Amino acid sequence: MRQLEDIEIAQLEERGCWAEEWTDIWVDEAFSASQMTNVQMYGHVEIGNMSGSIEVEEGFLRRCSIRNSTLRNIIIGDDCLIENVRGYISNYQIGDRCYISNVGIISAQEGTTFGNGTTISVLNEGGEGNIILFDGLNAQIAWMMVNFDCVRKLVKANIGYEYGIIGSNTRIVGVKNIINTKICECCEITDSSRLDNCTILSTDDASTLIGSDVIIENSIVAAGASVTDGAKVDNCFIGESVHVGKGFSAEASVFFANSYMDNGEACAAFCGPFSTSHHKSTLLIGGAFSFYNAGSNTNQSNHAYKMGPIHWGTLDRGSKTASGSHILWPAHIGSFSMVMGKIQSHPTVQKLPFSYIIADGKETWLVPGINIKTVGTWRDVNKWPKRDNRPLSSRSDIINFSFPNPFIIQNVIEGKSILEKLQKKSPSNTEVYEYHGCKIKRSSLIKGLQYYDLIIMLFLYECFANNKTETEEASGSRWVDMMGLLTPKSELDSIIRDIENHSICNINELKEILQQIHVIYKQNEQAYANFVMQNCGNSMFIDKDHWMAKAEEAHNLWLKMVKDDAEKEYQLGDVDESYLREFLEKI
């Protein structure tokens, strides 16, 4: 870089350019005054090589230059086109090959954190902050922060701050104001209204799109995400390949890998991987969700009475809410369950997965295990791996798609025991049983026991039918689902101890340990399967050949149930025959 020559200063002044102090202006060796028109410059300004061209739209190349703009304390990379800045660009370093046009103000103040360190309260909306936003956040660390104070302290101690940048190959067009916002390479920001105190992450193979009429404040947007079409985002984390659009409003919420949010609203929501809400009048509030699908006009209530929005609940992995459903928190719904109607009885039924929970605002009925036989469950568990849109280079969130898995099976086993105890302690002529705010019909209970036996056998089939890493170890440790990462609780307990005694001192180290746990999942899964065979099978497991035959029989029965359910939908006239046949061939 070099300072301007006197003749170049004269040429620039003839072209309507002005500098507060010309000696503060530094340019590339190949600089030409013809590359600048009507530019006002304050403070230290560096300008890279502007001799090339830039593609502003596909197939449309334009000559690099700076026109009709005000610059202050700014470094500009090579081959950029900056034009028609209505306000100014201040305190930024702009990378190579950037296109900035028709913007208002782009400014970073000294000491800004770009959204890093913003503390929000998810689940308990009225509580103290429990998630600290930062640009390395993933689903597992967010889950740990909600559950463990020591993890919040670790994150707070490790957050670093940088200067304002606009990364290379970025396109910013028609944006009103960008204030205190770090923008990484290959990002596209078009016709947005305001970005304030944010970090927009992006990479060359996971570019991020910020679209028209968008307002984002005090938030982090991960690589590959898109926030478009009038979405409003305040105090949020928008994760990898997450879509937020069509006027969706989000406040104090986190959304992780491949979640899809349109039209509705979220407040104090923890939306784990593959959380989906498409519809207007749908509100996600004070809840933890993952692999979740919200029906139209779905909502929850976090005001149980008059003490404020302090109540919250959980829908475990794979749960759904039907159109018009309403849940009065607190409640805890088991994995792969379907919620229908107005639920006001605060059910805590996480140990009865694959259930239908149905209510009319008065009585809540539970049908245990029935959702294992539906075509929707089969379709869900097979579609999620195919819909992971993240490139391999941008997969911070850990997602284990295994189905069934030990986290589910431990609840299935306990659920089976719950149903058996309800049977034993009730008179033989009992027609309706009561459990944690729900009523269960006798016929549903008997069927539920059969479904849970089937699910246990499905798990063993998946573990052993094609497993090439057999182990004799047996472990009955409880399991946790850390928003996509499945692990024995003993592994989690060990991590927490290491954080508390400062053996784990930084976030990257914590991430590596979580990845290592994910890598050895199959080994831990099989140890749990061995435990299930040895302790939970009663007369189901006589010898290996016997239970393998039973497991294969259960697997085939499950596929038959799914096919029968698909046929049932066809009989209702909702599906074309060609589509049905194509679907059945996939099962």
Disulfide bonds with the S-S distance in Angstrom:
none
